[in-house]
Structures are given as C-alpha cells and as structure tokens.
Amino acid sequence: MRKMTTIRTSSATTRVVGGLKVLPGLQRLVGLRFPPSLSRDCRQFLISKCEKSSSSSSSSPIYICSSSRLSHLPPTPLSYRLRSIHGRHNCHSSMGPATAVSPPVAKKVEHVMEMFGDVRVDNYYWLRDDSRSNPDVLAHLEQENAYTNSVMADTKSFEEGLYGEMRGRIKEDDESVPTRRGGFYYYDRTLKGKEYVQHCRRSVVTADHTVHDVMPSGPEAPPEHVLLDENIKAQQHQFYSIGAFKVSPNQKLVAYAEDTKGNEVYTVHVIDAETLAPVGKPITNLTCYLQWAGDDALVYVTMDETLRPDKAWLHKLGTDQSTDSCLYHEKDDMFSLNLELSESQKYVFISSDSKTTGFVFYVDVSKPEDGAKVLTPRVTGIEASSVSHRGNHFFFMRRSDEIFNSELLACPVDDVSSTSVLIPHRDRLLIVHFDTASSIKIRDMRLFADHLAVYERENGLPKITIFQLPPVDDPLTSLKDGRSVDFADPVYDASLKGSPYQSSILRFSYSSLRTPTSVYDYDMNTGISVLKKVETVLGGFDSSNYVTERKWATALDGTQIPMSIVYHKGLVNLDGSDPLLLYGYGSYEVCIDALFKASRLALLDRGFVFAIAHIRGGGEMGRQWYENGKFFKKKNTFSDFIDCAEYLIQNKYCSKNKLCIEGRSAGGLLIGSVLNMRPDLFKAAVAGVPFVDVVTTMLDPTIPLTTAEWEEWGDPRKEEFYHYMKSYSPVDNVAAQNYPHILITAGLNDPRVLYSEPAKYVAKLREMKTDDNMLLFRCEFSAGHRAKSGRFQKLREDAFIYTFILKALNMIPPSHISQ
C-alpha cells in the first residue's frame, strides 16, 4: 500500500494517495512532500507552477502527483500541462524510461458483443468518439502523447539532428518539370523554408512540342504567374492539403479542392486564372473528385453520412450549389463513385465500383444538360475501368473472374455495345522463375491522338508499351505490335504522367531504391527518351554506393514471394550482423513498388538493409496474387511476410535481434497480425494508422469504408467470415506474451481508420504483454490518414520513426543521449 501524504496548507488539509492535491484559492504552500521519483529540478518547477496557478480564480482543482499517477489525472488543461512538464523534466536511458512517466492505463468499461454464440468483451470500446470531443477520450490520448514524448525525451536532440540531416538532403527551392497545356507551361514551385507548393504557369513561346522542349527562364522569358500559393492558404490552418487542381479547357479558370482538417472532406474554390479573383461561391462538403465539363461547368462528387462517394453533380458557374443537378446517385452502399476526364476533354466519365464490379456512364461536355448515359452496363463480377475517348471510339479496360488480368477494348461512340478486343487477357507466359509462371496485368492506359500508352506489370515489375493507332476515321478492331520502354535496375518503379493529347510525347517517371525520381519525355514515333529532371539529393549522395537486389522467398505453400532490397555496399557485412527494416502492405491489389525515398538514406547510411516484401494481397504479380491474399486466403498475406523475414535471416541479411518491420493502414493490420503470430521474430515494429480492430469495425456499417470493404475482407455478419476474420484480427488476438518494441501512430481526424482502433490496440497490449519493451502511441490531433500535411512536417515524422527504430536497436551513440 502506498503511503498517505498529508499536505498542510493555509486553508485546508487534503490527503492524496501517492501525490498532492492543491485546492484553488491557495495562497501559500507549507511542508510540500513530493514522491521520491521526482528530481529536485522537477519539484521546484512544479512548485512554481502550482504557486502561480493557486492564485487563479479558477474553480477547477489543480493536481500534482507522482509519475505513476499522472495517467489518472482528470482531463483539465492544467493537468495536460503538468503531464508535459513532468515528461520534459525527467531523464531516461536510451532503451526507455528510467524515471519517466509510467505508461497510461486506460480505464476499463465492459462492452460485451455476442454473435454466433461467441462472446467478445471490449473493455476499451469507450475510446471511440466520433465527435472527437469527449474529454475523457482526449485526456487519454494526451496522456499517451505525453508518455511517448517522455520516453523519447533523452533522444530528442538526436532526433532533431536526424531531421536536420534529412532536410539537408532536400533542395528546398525547386520546381517540377513543366507540363504544356494550351498556351502555357504549368508547374509547381517550392520555396526555401516553406512547407507547401506554389502552383505556377508561364506562357509558351514556341509552337513545336518535342522531347527537347525547355521552358524559357530568365529576364527575357515570359513572366511567371503564381495561380495558387498553398503557403498563404495554409497560414490559418494546422492541416492543409489540395486534393484537386484543375485548369479549365480555355485556360481562363482554375478550380481547386482543399481539405483543412485531414478528414478528406473538401471545399472547391474557382478563381480567375489571371486576376485570381474568386468566381462564384465555394462548393462545400465534397470529395476531391472534380472535373471540368467545358469552360463553364464542373462535375463533382459528394458523400453520404459514412463518407461514401455516392452522388455525381453538375454545377454551372455563377449558380448556387443548391440548384446543382444530380447526374447519378449510387444507392448501393457497397459501391462508390469516381470521375475521369477523357484526354480529348470531350467526355466526363462517372464510374461506380465495388471491389468486384464496376460500370461507367459518360457525359458529353458539349451538352452536359443531357445527363449521364450508360457506357458499360452493370454486370455483377465484371469491372470496367480506365475509360477514355478518341475520335469515334471509347476505350476501356475490362476484368472478370475469367479475364482476371484485364483486357483492353474499344467501342464506337454511337454503338457502345459493339466492342472490339485490342489487347487480350494474358495469363501465363513461358518465362518461369522458380516454377512460378509470370503473367501480364494491364493496370492503366494513356490515350493520344495517334498513340496508345499501356501501363502493365510483367513478372511483378512495371512495364510501359506504346502502340501506334490507325487514323481516327478508320475501323478499330486490333493493334499492331507495340514498343516497350527499357529500364535498367533489377527492381524499380515507373509510372505514366500527364501529357498533351495532341502530342506524340509521352512523359513518365522512373525511380528505384537507389535512383532518385527521374522524369523523361519519350518520343512515341522515334523511341527517343530525353531526361527532363532528376530529383536533387544533396549531402554528397552517390547512387553508385548502393546496391539493389531482387530475391524470392518460398512461402509455406511453395509460392515464390518477391522482395526488393537495397543497402550501402560499403557499410554492410551481410553476415547476419546488419540491422534491417522490412516493409509490407499486401491488400487492395495495391503495388508497393521499389521507389526512391531520400529520407531513407538516414538508415542506409547507418548500415541498414531495407527490404520490401511484395506479399499476396497486393497487386504486384497480377490479379490472382491479390485474390490469393483476401477473404479466406487473407492469412497468406501474414505468413508470406513471416516467410520473407525468415528468408532474410537465413540468408544473413540480418538476425532476429536486428530485424525491424513497418506497415501503414492495411499494412498496419499486417504488422499487428504478425506480431501476434511471431513476436519472437522481430526486434521492433512500427504500425502507422493501423487497421487492427477488424471484426468490430466490419460489423458496423456506420463507419466509413465498412460496407464497401465487405468484398475485401469479408462480411462478419456471416458466420464463416466472422470466425475467420476474428482469428487474425490483431485486437482480438493480443496474448499474454512478450512483444518487441512497438510504435503505433494515428490521426485524430482519420476517416479511413478511426483513431480509436490503434488506441484500443495499444490499451490492450499494455494490459496483456509480459515484457518491458517500449510500447509507444502517438496520436496527431491535427492530421488524418496521411499524417501531417507539410513537407517538413512529414520529414519530422520520418525522423521520429527512425529515431525510435535506432533507439530500439541501441544504435544511438551515447554522446547523443541526454542525461
């Protein structure tokens, strides 16, 4: 039992277990006794704060207590300050708190859930507050943040140095490669010391557009015109993000969508491109799906109460939003809407998609009042996507269970039911790697007046193929052989960029784990590529110092799982002694490609190996790769990741004591699941905005994304799905066992993964785990799913995560640890 401490004051006597309670109106403190864990400096600091506060006229009590009791303070502004004060005035070892604030202990409020005879008790269900205003919830999140700050306080100076190192690699004043549209070059500019970009344009001087085209600069060039400065717009907001920036076809107007909370609810503003004066009133409560329908109208999409994009609207400039006409209302809550504009700018396409079915409407921008017309019919199990237009034809991709890697079709504008297959479905090829047959998956396309660029994946790697199209008025029934763009690295990322429809120039970006992002213009007639820009990386970076590899791990069922690997060849031993960070995702058919990230050099230059596990559930190896990692095959995702980890250990890339893992969102589900399955395999884990409360979330149709994702995870209202999903849901499988060092992050305004999921996951881990390893939780109060919005703010997040990893590995030099 803890000793009772009696505090004598000039006005009252109060007894508090393990600490002090000072009543308001106190004029003098007598015989103050603090818990012995508090340092002398901290005691004096708190006494001064207490004396200052005691003269306040506030009627709220002021609390001071020992570090182990801080988590039980009532949620008052002063209690937040005292927790922060206490955290800043304690010292810690590099592996965690010594005299630090004790971990927060969330109160238990029993919440019983029963289904199919199975009873689940969630003692932390109360942490969900959709209003984000419950004082008990906010107090708990503040306590978690204060504890995290306390544990990381002794390495704060190292973290600041790491941030400075990362920022020092950036060319802060820079501009993107200009894109020609109409009579202008459009580009983004960043300024030294500024978080956000300026959207700019400059008049075109020469009529010809070739791969050698360069935007003029200098005193003789046409003047630069700043269309939108995000730095100015962001001044009044803690979060600021532009989700769409669209210039009208006649180049006279700009429409942009802004999010000022991180909740992905946007407001659209239209401005005059020359004067920057607003045109009409803002359009509010939208998605970022926005397209011009001619020069005087916009098509946009709004959401229902669960933030599902469900209605497409036509807005005439100069009219009130309340008079806008609804083009289509998707009432099925498993479907969501999206918009595309044809490269010809003659049609806006409204697509409605579930995870397995997709269909498309088209709107003629020359007469949008005619409404939306059916392009591809709604047929369960058939998905149409990537729709565009050229001349007398629509182009689109189609996928089904039989044509799972997609085919490319065309149909006449005046007879959409008469389709011709231009690129057929391709499944297995003769190229075989370790008995795993390769396939080609069509992912996207770009249409030009005379060419078609198709973005594919072959054997797990991106591929760009160019096709010459026949004259516009000729029949279109097939394509001649295409020409592929060659890439050098064994693992890499390549993607299509915006290019003018009437041009023969294709723009694409290329990077690898050791090659900074490079932008090329490719002449589709000659095959000539011209490098337009390479991302500048300062600090003596030399790509030749780094090695990239592609390796294959054997899964439990014999499937070969590809991995992308990079390391600094002069700093690793490859004898099992090197630290390694393994990243994974494995959901939604998303491809995690081997692209460059400058901040990652902070790890590589400290002798880390970095690897990406391209596990099933992703889309790297084709549609079936995704199908084999969802529904009742979801556990393949987790076992693949474990098999990749064991391969890396067996082949001396690292050891268990040096292996760290990371994933975000659905990748956070991956991390949570593998930690429950094999906590002994990892030294440290980072789960960003993790989807970890699978069953509870997927049983609640009022939560954003739930209904649409029954075709991704399964519907737990059905018994077979309920039991299977529960068997891997991280929150439902936390056990009384040792776990590695863990860092969890969340965004309070996140609409995709509610902050309460990681919050309750951390609370349950604190209750159950049997080790003394770090378990830290940081919730950003002014951020959503993608963390903070500024470019330097994002670097600070990277610096914090990397410092945590280095701390867990005892790799921070003693000279950088404060005492």
Secondary structure, DSSP 8 states (H G I E B T S, - for coil): ---EEEEEESS-EEEEETEEEE-TT---EES----TTS-HHHHHHHHHHHHHHHTS---S-EEEE-GGGGGGS-S-HHHHHHHHHHHHT--EETTEESS------------EEEETTEEEE-TTGGG--TTS--HHHHHHHHHHHHHHHHHTGGGHHHHHHHHHHHHTTB-SSEE---EEETTEEEEEEE-TT-SSEEEEEEE---S---TT-----STTS---EEEEEHHHHGGG-S--EEEEEEE-TTSSEEEEEEESSSSS-EEEEEEETTT--B-S--EEEEEEEEEESSSSEEEEEEE-TT--EEEEEEEETTS-GGG-EEEEE---TT-EEEEEE-TTSSEEEEEEE-SS-EEEEEEETTSGGG--EEEE---TT-EEEEEEEETTEEEEEEE-SSSTT-EEEEEETT-TT--EEEE--B---S-EETTEE--EEEEEEEE-SSEEEEEEEETTEEEEEEEE---TTS--S-----EE----SSS-EEEE----TT-SEEEEEEE-SSS--EEEEEETTT--EEEEEE--B-SS--GGGEEEEEEEEE-TTS-EEEEEEEEETTT---SS-S-EEEEE---TT--------GGGHHHHTTT-EEEEE--TTSSTT-HHHHHTTSGGGTHHHHHHHHHHHHHHHHTTS--GGGEEEEEETHHHHHHHHHHHH-GGG-SEEEEES----HHHHHT-TTSTTTGGGHHHH--TTSHHHHHHHHHH-TGGG--SS---EEEEEEETT-SSS-THHHHHHHHHHHHH--S-S-EEEEEETT-BTTB-SSHHHHHHHHHHHHHHHHHHTT-S-GGGS--
